[in-house]
Amino acid sequence: MERLEQAKALLIQISEDRTVPKNIRENAKKSKDILDSKEDLTVRVDRAIQILDEVSDDPNLPAYTRTQIWSVVSALESILS
């Protein structure tokens, strides 16, 4: 579960970064909250990936944050495989 913890830590970092647009920060927090919920791990990871995939297409997303989001998605996908 180390990858899950790393993903959650990155999501916290994104959600607290004031240079990131508010809607992106809110979706990062929402994804982290989903990962913390009591649902089945596969369901939680899948839902978080869906949200983050949508966020990564946002034209207002700073390039460095997009890279962070891709890192989170990659870590979460490795949990599913």
C-alpha positions as CSV (number, residue, x, y, z in Angstrom):
1,M,0.0,0.0,0.0
2,E,3.0,2.3,-0.2
3,R,2.0,3.4,-3.7
4,L,-1.5,4.3,-2.4
5,E,0.1,6.4,0.4
6,Q,2.4,8.1,-2.1
7,A,-0.5,8.9,-4.4
8,K,-2.5,10.4,-1.5
9,A,0.5,12.5,-0.4
10,L,0.8,13.9,-3.9
11,L,-3.0,14.6,-4.0
12,I,-2.7,16.5,-0.7
13,Q,0.2,18.5,-2.1
14,I,-1.8,19.4,-5.2
15,S,-4.9,20.3,-3.2
16,E,-2.9,22.7,-1.0
17,D,-1.0,24.4,-3.8
18,R,-2.4,27.9,-4.2
19,T,-0.9,28.2,-7.7
20,V,-3.2,25.5,-9.0
21,P,-6.7,26.5,-10.1
22,K,-9.4,26.0,-7.4
23,N,-11.4,23.4,-9.4
24,I,-8.3,21.3,-9.8
25,R,-7.4,21.5,-6.1
26,E,-11.0,20.5,-5.2
27,N,-10.8,17.5,-7.5
28,A,-7.5,16.5,-6.1
29,K,-9.0,16.6,-2.6
30,K,-12.1,14.7,-3.8
31,S,-9.9,12.0,-5.2
32,K,-7.9,11.7,-1.9
33,D,-11.2,11.5,0.0
34,I,-12.4,8.7,-2.3
35,L,-9.2,6.8,-1.7
36,D,-9.7,7.2,2.1
37,S,-13.3,5.9,2.0
38,K,-14.4,2.4,3.2
39,E,-15.3,1.1,-0.3
40,D,-13.5,-1.8,-2.0
41,L,-10.0,-0.7,-2.9
42,T,-10.5,-1.4,-6.6
43,V,-13.7,0.8,-6.7
44,R,-11.9,3.6,-4.9
45,V,-8.9,3.5,-7.2
46,D,-11.0,3.4,-10.3
47,R,-13.2,6.3,-9.2
48,A,-10.1,8.4,-8.3
49,I,-8.5,7.6,-11.7
50,Q,-11.6,8.7,-13.5
51,I,-11.7,12.1,-11.8
52,L,-7.9,12.6,-12.3
53,D,-8.2,11.7,-16.0
54,E,-10.8,14.4,-16.5
55,V,-8.7,16.9,-14.6
56,S,-5.6,16.2,-16.6
57,D,-7.4,17.5,-19.8
58,D,-8.1,20.9,-18.2
59,P,-6.3,23.6,-20.3
60,N,-5.8,25.7,-17.1
61,L,-3.8,23.0,-15.5
62,P,-0.1,24.0,-14.9
63,A,2.3,21.7,-16.7
64,Y,4.1,20.6,-13.4
65,T,0.7,19.8,-11.9
66,R,-0.3,17.7,-14.9
67,T,2.9,15.7,-14.4
68,Q,2.1,15.2,-10.7
69,I,-1.4,14.0,-11.7
70,W,0.0,11.6,-14.2
71,S,2.3,10.3,-11.5
72,V,-0.7,9.7,-9.2
73,V,-2.6,8.0,-11.9
74,S,0.3,5.8,-12.7
75,A,0.7,4.8,-9.1
76,L,-3.0,4.0,-8.8
77,E,-3.0,2.0,-12.0
78,S,-0.1,-0.1,-10.7
79,I,-2.3,-1.0,-7.7
80,L,-5.0,-2.4,-10.0
81,S,-2.5,-4.6,-12.0
